[in-house]
């Protein structure tokens, strides 16, 4: 005879197992995202949009909205993308209004207590929120709304500032909880599976400071005539990517223009570049270049000794190793070399760092959950309920799934080229790892012409942002 506790357990476990085929709790998000990425590689944007739309109202709606906004933007549907990102950003703002889950309570409640972290509605990482605001700014910019674009880059800056304020505090609290659970976190990090993961995460200082966003912000401020604000953000970008030659030139140029003599003297000690400003018959070409897809998380199941004995936990990690950035090369007529792009940000590294920062939380929840599941199985065995104990043990194995959700249509990395060119019609040839595409631009005196170039799969996608905005006229210092 099955006892009441065993009967309840069988019902709960059976219900959980019956949902394996229909709920994302038991389905790897990267597996389902492959369909969207395949459509984007094939430039089948309509199919990708159709695939994403039904899930934008699910518990993971925020994630699907982010993917959808990116898909629509790649298709050049800036108005639709703008509305989609508005919904996503509204959900992000709503999430921030909620009290942060206290680590002392582990954050494991409800369905997630009996299953895994996938039962918790998706919440964005800071690097994803920064990118959402930046891409929304790009939408506004592409539609000619510079003031709207500036609002979004200011919000991106606020996300980075607040993340900086809370990051260390959250890490410290998470480590305290880990210590109370009587396990050594180094047991996780010592595994060889985490070597390349940690190496990639070490490429950036934090998961939320993004030189690409700071550069784009500086560009918009400069176009609006807010040169002091532009100078501040160019300096922030340079601090993160000190070897980027275009950031170096921007900082030197504005330091001279704004009569920042002390700054200019300081930067000239180690930035051996000339201060270049456009002549009366020249304009500026700006190429924002993004390539690939940010890698997806993998799962690693780890036996972990605790005070309750040895348990198995499922841990997310990144197995994709670091790859040095490959620049986009640009030539003009008669194969005249215009230049090549230079690194601004590795989104791969930001994602790895974000996961590394969250790992104490993840492990703490996994340990608490696994101990609770093991306790149920043990009690069933002790009571002699063989069927319930077997199903409980089976369920523990099936339900031990790491949370692999993240915004997967983001680029792997972003680069920039900025070049002063003579006015007039220019024929360009863009080349990236054997992929070649032509582009025509009209360079106008005192103006910036912005190209947004994306390398996905076996093609280069080129967006000429339509709004030509007069660049602030520069005078000699």
C-alpha positions as CSV (number, residue, x, y, z in Angstrom):
1,X,0.0,0.0,0.0
2,X,1.3,3.4,-1.0
3,X,1.4,5.8,2.0
4,X,-0.1,9.3,1.8
5,X,3.4,11.0,1.4
6,X,4.4,8.5,-1.2
7,X,1.1,9.0,-3.1
8,X,1.5,12.7,-3.1
9,X,5.0,12.4,-4.3
10,X,4.0,10.1,-7.2
11,X,1.3,12.5,-8.3
12,X,3.7,15.5,-8.2
13,X,6.4,13.6,-10.0
14,X,4.1,12.2,-12.6
15,X,2.7,15.6,-13.4
16,X,6.2,17.0,-13.7
17,X,7.4,14.2,-16.0
18,X,4.2,14.5,-18.1
19,X,5.2,18.1,-18.9
20,X,8.7,17.1,-20.1
21,X,7.7,17.4,-23.8
22,X,5.7,20.6,-23.5
23,X,7.5,23.0,-21.2
24,X,10.7,24.9,-21.4
25,X,11.5,23.7,-17.9
26,X,12.8,20.5,-19.6
27,X,13.8,21.9,-23.0
28,X,17.1,23.6,-23.7
29,X,16.5,27.2,-24.9
30,X,19.6,27.1,-27.2
31,X,18.0,24.2,-29.0
32,X,14.8,26.1,-29.8
33,X,16.8,29.2,-30.7
34,X,18.6,27.3,-33.5
35,X,15.5,27.7,-35.7
36,X,15.7,31.5,-35.4
37,X,19.4,31.7,-36.0
38,X,19.1,29.5,-39.0
39,X,16.4,31.8,-40.4
40,X,18.6,34.8,-39.8
41,X,21.6,33.2,-41.5
42,X,19.3,32.5,-44.5
43,X,17.9,36.1,-44.3
44,X,14.5,34.6,-43.8
45,X,13.4,37.3,-41.3
46,X,9.7,36.8,-41.8
47,X,10.0,33.1,-40.8
48,X,12.0,34.1,-37.7
49,X,9.5,36.7,-36.7
50,X,6.6,34.2,-37.1
51,X,8.5,31.7,-35.0
52,X,9.2,34.1,-32.1
53,X,5.8,35.9,-31.9
54,X,3.7,33.3,-30.1
55,X,6.2,33.1,-27.2
56,X,6.4,36.8,-26.5
57,X,3.5,36.5,-24.1
58,X,4.9,33.4,-22.3
59,X,6.7,33.5,-18.9
60,X,9.9,34.0,-21.0
61,X,8.2,36.7,-23.0
62,X,11.0,39.2,-22.3
63,X,13.6,36.9,-23.9
64,X,11.5,36.4,-27.0
65,X,10.8,40.1,-27.3
66,X,14.5,40.8,-27.2
67,X,15.1,38.2,-29.9
68,X,12.2,39.6,-32.0
69,X,13.4,43.2,-31.7
70,X,16.8,42.2,-32.9
71,X,15.3,40.2,-35.8
72,X,13.1,43.0,-37.0
73,X,16.0,45.5,-36.7
74,X,18.2,43.2,-38.9
75,X,15.5,43.2,-41.4
76,X,15.5,47.0,-41.5
77,X,12.0,47.2,-39.9
78,X,13.0,49.9,-37.5
79,X,9.5,51.0,-36.6
80,X,8.4,47.5,-35.7
81,X,11.7,46.9,-33.8
82,X,11.2,50.1,-31.9
83,X,7.8,49.0,-30.6
84,X,9.0,45.6,-29.7
85,X,12.0,46.9,-27.8
86,X,9.6,49.3,-26.0
87,X,7.7,46.3,-24.7
88,X,10.9,44.5,-23.7
89,X,12.3,47.6,-21.9
90,X,9.0,48.1,-20.1
91,X,9.3,44.5,-18.8
92,X,12.9,45.1,-17.7
93,X,11.8,48.3,-15.9
94,X,9.0,46.4,-14.2
95,X,11.4,43.7,-13.0
96,X,13.7,46.3,-11.5
97,X,10.8,47.7,-9.5
98,X,10.5,44.3,-7.7
99,X,12.6,43.8,-4.6
100,X,15.7,41.8,-5.2
101,X,15.4,38.2,-4.1
102,X,17.3,37.9,-0.8
103,X,20.0,35.3,-1.1
104,X,19.3,34.1,2.4
105,X,16.1,32.7,1.0
106,X,18.1,31.2,-1.9
107,X,15.4,32.2,-4.4
108,X,14.1,28.7,-4.8
109,X,10.3,28.6,-4.4
110,X,7.3,27.2,-6.1
111,X,7.8,25.2,-9.3
112,X,11.5,25.9,-9.4
113,X,11.9,24.1,-6.0
114,X,10.8,20.9,-7.6
115,X,12.3,21.4,-11.0
116,X,15.1,23.8,-11.9
117,X,15.9,27.4,-12.6
118,X,14.1,27.3,-15.9
119,X,10.8,27.4,-14.0
120,X,11.7,31.0,-12.9
121,X,10.6,33.6,-15.5
122,X,13.5,34.8,-17.5
123,X,15.2,38.0,-16.3
124,X,17.8,39.9,-18.2
125,X,21.4,40.3,-17.3
126,X,22.9,43.9,-17.2
127,X,24.8,43.4,-20.5
128,X,21.6,42.4,-22.2
129,X,19.8,45.5,-20.8
130,X,22.6,47.8,-22.0
131,X,22.4,46.3,-25.5
132,X,18.6,46.6,-25.5
133,X,18.9,50.4,-24.9
134,X,21.7,50.7,-27.4
135,X,19.7,49.0,-30.2
136,X,16.7,51.0,-29.3
137,X,18.9,54.1,-29.7
138,X,20.0,52.7,-33.1
139,X,16.3,52.4,-34.1
140,X,15.6,56.0,-33.2
141,X,18.8,57.1,-35.0
142,X,17.9,55.2,-38.2
143,X,14.5,56.9,-38.2
144,X,16.1,60.3,-37.8
145,X,15.0,60.9,-34.2
146,X,18.3,62.0,-32.6
147,X,16.6,63.2,-29.4
148,X,14.9,59.7,-28.9
149,X,18.3,58.1,-29.5
150,X,19.9,60.2,-26.9
151,X,17.3,59.3,-24.3
152,X,18.1,55.6,-24.9
153,X,21.9,56.0,-24.6
154,X,21.4,57.9,-21.3
155,X,19.3,55.0,-20.1
156,X,22.0,52.6,-21.1
157,X,24.5,54.6,-19.1
158,X,22.2,54.5,-16.1
159,X,22.0,50.7,-16.4
160,X,25.8,50.5,-16.3
161,X,26.0,52.8,-13.4
162,X,23.5,51.0,-11.3
163,X,25.0,47.6,-12.1
164,X,28.3,48.9,-10.9
165,X,26.8,50.0,-7.6
166,X,25.1,46.7,-6.8
167,X,27.4,44.2,-8.4
168,X,30.0,43.7,-5.6
169,X,27.3,43.7,-2.9
170,X,25.4,40.9,-4.6
171,X,28.5,38.9,-5.0
172,X,29.4,39.2,-1.4
173,X,25.9,38.2,-0.2
174,X,26.0,35.2,-2.6
175,X,29.3,33.9,-1.2
176,X,27.9,34.2,2.4
177,X,25.0,31.9,1.4
178,X,27.4,29.5,-0.3
179,X,29.5,29.3,2.9
180,X,26.4,28.5,5.0
181,X,25.6,25.6,2.7
182,X,28.8,23.8,3.6
183,X,30.4,23.3,0.2
184,X,33.5,24.7,-1.4
185,X,32.8,26.7,-4.6
186,X,36.3,26.0,-5.8
187,X,35.2,22.5,-6.5
188,X,33.3,23.9,-9.4
189,X,35.9,26.3,-10.8
190,X,38.7,23.7,-10.6
191,X,37.0,21.5,-13.2
192,X,38.8,21.6,-16.6
193,X,35.5,22.3,-18.3
194,X,35.6,25.8,-16.9
195,X,39.1,26.7,-18.1
196,X,38.1,28.3,-21.4
197,X,35.0,29.8,-19.8
198,X,37.1,31.6,-17.2
199,X,39.7,32.6,-19.8
200,X,37.0,34.3,-21.9
201,X,35.4,36.0,-18.9
202,X,38.9,37.4,-18.0
203,X,38.9,39.4,-21.2
204,X,36.6,42.1,-19.7
205,X,36.6,44.0,-16.4
206,X,32.9,43.5,-15.8
207,X,29.8,42.2,-17.6
208,X,28.0,45.5,-17.9
209,X,30.6,48.1,-19.0
210,X,30.5,48.2,-22.8
211,X,32.8,50.3,-25.0
212,X,30.5,49.8,-28.0
213,X,27.7,51.5,-26.2
214,X,29.9,54.3,-24.9
215,X,31.3,54.9,-28.4
216,X,27.8,55.0,-30.0
217,X,26.7,57.3,-27.2
218,X,29.6,59.6,-27.8
219,X,28.8,59.6,-31.5
220,X,25.3,60.7,-30.9
221,X,26.3,63.4,-28.5
222,X,28.8,64.7,-30.9
223,X,26.1,64.9,-33.7
224,X,23.8,66.7,-31.3
225,X,26.5,69.3,-30.5
226,X,27.0,68.1,-26.9
227,X,30.8,67.9,-27.2
228,X,31.5,67.7,-23.5
229,X,29.2,64.7,-23.2
230,X,30.7,63.1,-26.3
231,X,34.2,63.6,-24.9
232,X,33.2,61.9,-21.6
233,X,31.8,58.8,-23.3
234,X,34.7,58.5,-25.8
235,X,37.0,58.5,-22.8
236,X,35.0,55.8,-21.1
237,X,35.1,53.7,-24.2
238,X,38.9,54.3,-24.5
239,X,39.4,53.2,-21.0
240,X,37.8,49.8,-21.8
241,X,39.5,49.5,-25.2
242,X,42.7,51.5,-25.0
243,X,44.2,50.0,-28.2
244,X,41.3,51.1,-30.5
245,X,42.9,53.7,-32.8
246,X,39.6,55.5,-33.6
247,X,38.8,56.0,-29.9
248,X,42.3,57.4,-29.5
249,X,41.7,59.8,-32.3
250,X,38.3,60.9,-31.0
251,X,39.6,61.6,-27.5
252,X,42.6,63.6,-28.8
253,X,40.5,65.5,-31.3
254,X,37.9,66.6,-28.7
255,X,40.5,67.2,-26.0
256,X,42.1,69.7,-28.4
257,X,38.7,71.2,-29.6
258,X,37.5,71.7,-26.0
259,X,40.8,73.2,-24.8
260,X,41.4,70.3,-22.4
261,X,45.1,71.2,-22.2
262,X,45.9,69.0,-19.2
263,X,44.1,66.0,-20.7
264,X,45.7,66.6,-24.1
265,X,49.1,66.6,-22.5
266,X,48.4,63.4,-20.6
267,X,47.0,61.5,-23.6
268,X,49.8,62.6,-25.9
269,X,52.3,60.9,-23.6
270,X,51.1,57.5,-24.7
271,X,48.8,58.1,-27.7
272,X,51.2,58.6,-30.6
273,X,48.6,59.8,-33.0
274,X,47.9,63.0,-34.9
275,X,44.9,65.1,-34.1
276,X,42.9,65.0,-37.3
277,X,39.9,67.2,-38.0
278,X,37.8,67.3,-41.3
279,X,38.6,70.0,-43.8
280,X,35.9,72.1,-45.3
281,X,35.4,69.7,-48.2
282,X,35.5,66.5,-46.2
283,X,33.0,64.4,-44.2
284,X,33.3,61.3,-42.0
285,X,32.5,57.7,-42.7
286,X,31.6,55.6,-39.7
287,X,31.2,51.9,-40.0
288,X,29.7,49.9,-37.1
289,X,30.5,46.3,-37.6
290,X,29.0,43.3,-35.9
291,X,29.8,39.6,-36.5
292,X,28.4,36.2,-35.6
293,X,26.2,35.2,-32.8
294,X,27.1,35.2,-29.1
295,X,27.8,31.6,-28.0
296,X,25.1,29.6,-26.2
297,X,25.6,28.2,-22.7
298,X,26.3,24.5,-22.2
299,X,25.4,22.2,-19.3
300,X,27.7,20.4,-16.9
301,X,26.5,18.0,-14.3
302,X,28.7,17.9,-11.3
303,X,28.7,15.6,-8.2
304,X,29.2,17.8,-5.2
305,X,29.9,16.7,-1.6
306,X,27.8,18.6,0.9
307,X,26.7,18.2,4.5
308,X,23.8,16.1,3.2
309,X,26.1,13.8,1.3
310,X,27.0,13.7,-2.4
311,X,24.5,15.3,-4.7
312,X,24.4,16.1,-8.4
313,X,23.9,19.6,-9.6
314,X,23.5,21.0,-13.2
315,X,25.7,24.0,-13.9
316,X,25.6,26.3,-17.0
317,X,28.9,27.3,-18.5
318,X,30.4,28.5,-21.8
319,X,32.6,26.0,-23.6
320,X,33.3,28.1,-26.7
321,X,36.9,29.2,-26.6
322,X,38.1,32.8,-27.2
323,X,38.7,33.8,-30.8
324,X,40.8,36.8,-31.8
325,X,38.6,39.4,-33.6
326,X,38.9,39.5,-37.4
327,X,38.5,43.0,-38.8
328,X,36.2,44.1,-41.7
329,X,38.5,45.5,-44.4
330,X,37.2,48.4,-46.6
331,X,38.6,49.6,-49.9
332,X,37.5,52.3,-52.3
333,X,37.9,52.9,-56.0
334,X,41.1,51.5,-57.6
335,X,41.4,49.2,-54.6
336,X,42.5,52.2,-52.5
337,X,42.7,51.0,-48.9
338,X,40.4,53.0,-46.6
339,X,41.0,51.0,-43.5
340,X,39.9,48.2,-41.3
341,X,37.6,48.0,-38.3
342,X,38.9,47.8,-34.7
343,X,37.5,46.0,-31.7
344,X,35.0,47.7,-29.4
345,X,33.4,44.9,-27.5
346,X,33.3,41.1,-27.2
347,X,29.7,40.3,-26.3
348,X,31.0,36.7,-25.8
349,X,33.2,37.9,-23.0
350,X,30.4,40.0,-21.4
351,X,28.1,37.0,-21.4
352,X,30.8,34.8,-19.9
353,X,31.6,37.4,-17.2
354,X,27.9,37.8,-16.4
355,X,27.5,34.1,-15.9
356,X,30.6,33.9,-13.8
357,X,29.3,36.7,-11.6
358,X,25.9,34.9,-11.1
359,X,27.5,31.5,-10.4
360,X,27.4,31.7,-6.6
361,X,23.6,32.3,-6.8
362,X,23.2,29.5,-9.3
363,X,25.2,27.0,-7.2
364,X,23.4,28.0,-4.0
365,X,20.0,27.4,-5.6
366,X,21.1,24.1,-7.1
367,X,22.5,22.8,-3.8
368,X,19.3,23.7,-1.9
369,X,17.1,22.2,-4.6
370,X,19.2,19.0,-4.9
371,X,19.3,18.4,-1.2
372,X,15.5,18.8,-1.0
373,X,14.9,16.4,-3.8
374,X,17.3,13.8,-2.3
375,X,15.5,14.1,1.0
376,X,12.2,13.2,-0.6
377,X,13.7,10.2,-2.3
378,X,15.4,9.1,0.9
379,X,12.1,9.4,2.9
380,X,10.3,7.3,0.3
381,X,12.9,4.6,0.4
382,X,12.8,4.6,4.2
383,X,9.0,4.2,4.1
384,X,9.3,1.3,1.7
385,X,7.5,3.0,-1.1
386,X,9.5,1.5,-3.9
387,X,7.5,2.9,-6.9
388,X,7.4,6.4,-5.5
389,X,11.1,6.2,-4.6
390,X,12.0,5.0,-8.1
391,X,9.9,7.7,-9.8
392,X,11.4,10.3,-7.4
393,X,14.9,9.2,-8.4
394,X,14.1,9.3,-12.1
395,X,12.5,12.7,-11.7
396,X,15.6,14.0,-9.9
397,X,17.7,13.0,-12.9
398,X,15.4,14.4,-15.6
399,X,14.6,17.6,-13.8
400,X,18.3,18.5,-13.1
401,X,18.6,20.9,-16.0
402,X,20.8,24.0,-16.0
403,X,19.3,27.3,-17.1
404,X,20.7,28.0,-20.5
405,X,18.5,31.0,-21.4
406,X,20.1,34.1,-22.8
407,X,19.7,36.6,-25.7
408,X,21.2,34.5,-28.5
409,X,20.8,36.7,-31.5
410,X,23.2,39.3,-30.1
411,X,26.5,39.5,-32.1
412,X,29.6,37.8,-30.9
413,X,31.6,41.0,-31.1
414,X,31.4,44.6,-32.4
415,X,34.0,46.8,-34.1
416,X,34.2,50.2,-35.6
417,X,35.9,52.2,-38.4
418,X,35.9,55.9,-38.6
419,X,37.5,57.7,-41.5
420,X,37.7,61.2,-42.8
421,X,37.0,61.2,-46.6
422,X,36.7,63.6,-49.4
423,X,33.2,64.7,-50.3
424,X,31.2,63.1,-53.1
425,X,30.0,59.7,-54.2
426,X,32.2,56.8,-53.0
427,X,32.1,53.2,-54.1
428,X,33.2,50.9,-51.3
429,X,34.1,47.2,-51.1
430,X,33.7,45.5,-47.8
431,X,35.6,42.2,-47.2
432,X,35.3,39.9,-44.2
433,X,36.8,36.5,-44.1
434,X,36.3,36.0,-47.9
435,X,32.8,37.6,-47.8
436,X,32.7,40.5,-50.1
437,X,30.0,43.1,-50.7
438,X,29.8,46.5,-52.5
439,X,28.3,49.6,-51.0
440,X,27.8,53.1,-52.3
441,X,27.9,56.2,-50.0
442,X,27.6,59.9,-50.5
443,X,30.1,61.8,-48.3
444,X,28.9,65.3,-47.6
445,X,31.0,68.1,-46.1
446,X,30.7,68.4,-42.3
447,X,28.5,65.4,-42.1
448,X,28.7,61.8,-40.8
449,X,27.7,58.9,-43.0
450,X,27.0,55.8,-40.9
451,X,26.9,52.3,-42.1
452,X,25.8,49.4,-39.9
453,X,27.3,46.2,-41.2
454,X,26.4,42.7,-39.8
455,X,28.2,39.5,-40.8
456,X,25.9,36.5,-40.2
457,X,26.6,33.1,-41.7
458,X,27.7,33.5,-45.3
459,X,26.6,37.1,-46.0
460,X,27.2,40.7,-45.1
461,X,24.1,42.8,-44.3
462,X,24.6,46.5,-44.9
463,X,22.3,49.1,-43.4
464,X,22.9,52.7,-44.4
465,X,21.3,54.7,-41.6
466,X,19.3,57.2,-43.5
467,X,19.5,60.3,-41.4
468,X,22.3,62.6,-42.4
469,X,23.0,64.9,-39.5
470,X,25.3,67.8,-39.7
471,X,28.4,67.2,-37.7
472,X,29.4,70.0,-35.3
473,X,31.8,72.3,-37.0
474,X,35.2,72.1,-35.4
475,X,37.5,75.1,-34.9
476,X,41.2,75.0,-34.3
477,X,42.2,75.0,-30.6
